[in-house]
Amino acid sequence: MSDRYALVGNPVGHSKSPRIHAEFARATGQHLEYGLIEAPLDGFAQAVEVFRAAGGRGLNVTLPFKQQAFALCTRVSERARLAGVANTLVLDQDLCDNTDGIGLVRDLSENLGFGLKNRRVLLLGAGGAAQGVIGALLEAGAQRLVIANRTVGRAKTVAARFAGTAACGYEALAGESFDLVVNATSAGLSGETPALPPKLLTEKTLAYEMVYGRETPFLAAAHRAGARVSDGLGMLVEQAAESFFLWRGVRPPTRPVLASLRGA
Ligand code: NAP
């Protein structure tokens, strides 16, 4: 029988993860199955235990369970500890990890050719996705990292955990300029965008939208400003590759998978 892995979240029906991991498995000659588990909102821990008891080896975790995933394991990686949220469980090691940050940094550096060293970075949002990438952005050399959020107090609480970051609301960004603006809010899912001051995005900005598969208002504004743009599909593939490596000890090639998803 193949080793079993899955994505657990609510909802999960839209997920591209089974296809990504199936392509990784094919490319590396690994035998595994990767499924989807839609856990009830109050049933995350139970869903994990049922999967573990049935021989499940590892899980990816998505909304709204990333914080609960962090609290579930006895062993916590340094990346997950810094983030305070987890997106990967290695069940036979009782280990949780967070691969979102390395996924974003690899997409930026390897797929988009954008080095972070000495760059001024603006991170929009202070939820699980934002918290998951701050440590990796700083480690990759970002010179200045500002965290802006609709709820300013939440940005401040998050920034207080990371030396070298500052926090503010969107209106305080007037007159500022950044090399990279990462939209880590979920605003685009409901056709909205953080209320950014005009001229924040210019033709010198890389505007990165974590949401993928749709032209969000943030991406549309970035296009209008002449900025370089990217959605979050590359991050999705790269974070999946790091989870695959944690589970299987083999690093899968990501470019063909990204190309095939983009072509689909
Ligand atoms: P979350 O924990 O629920 O946080 C949501 C964030 O979005 C908060 O900062 C919230 O601000 C902000 N927000 C929501 N609606 C907004 C609006 N209308 N205007 C301004 N800000 C708004 O969600 P998350 O886990 O961080 O996920 C955020 C997004 O990242 C999701 O869309 C997810 O799909 C995406 N994501 C993508 C990848 C990838 O691999 N590409 C990986 C992880 C996550 P408040 O604090 O003020 O409420």
Boltz pocket constraint, residues with backbone or C-beta under 6 A from the ligand:
constraints:
  - pocket:
      binder: B
      contacts: [[A, 63], [A, 100], [A, 103], [A, 124], [A, 125], [A, 126], [A, 127], [A, 128], [A, 129], [A, 130], [A, 149], [A, 150], [A, 151], [A, 152], [A, 154], [A, 183], [A, 184], [A, 185], [A, 186], [A, 187], [A, 189], [A, 192], [A, 193], [A, 194], [A, 195], [A, 209], [A, 210], [A, 211], [A, 212], [A, 232], [A, 233], [A, 235], [A, 236], [A, 237], [A, 239]]
      max_distance: 6.0
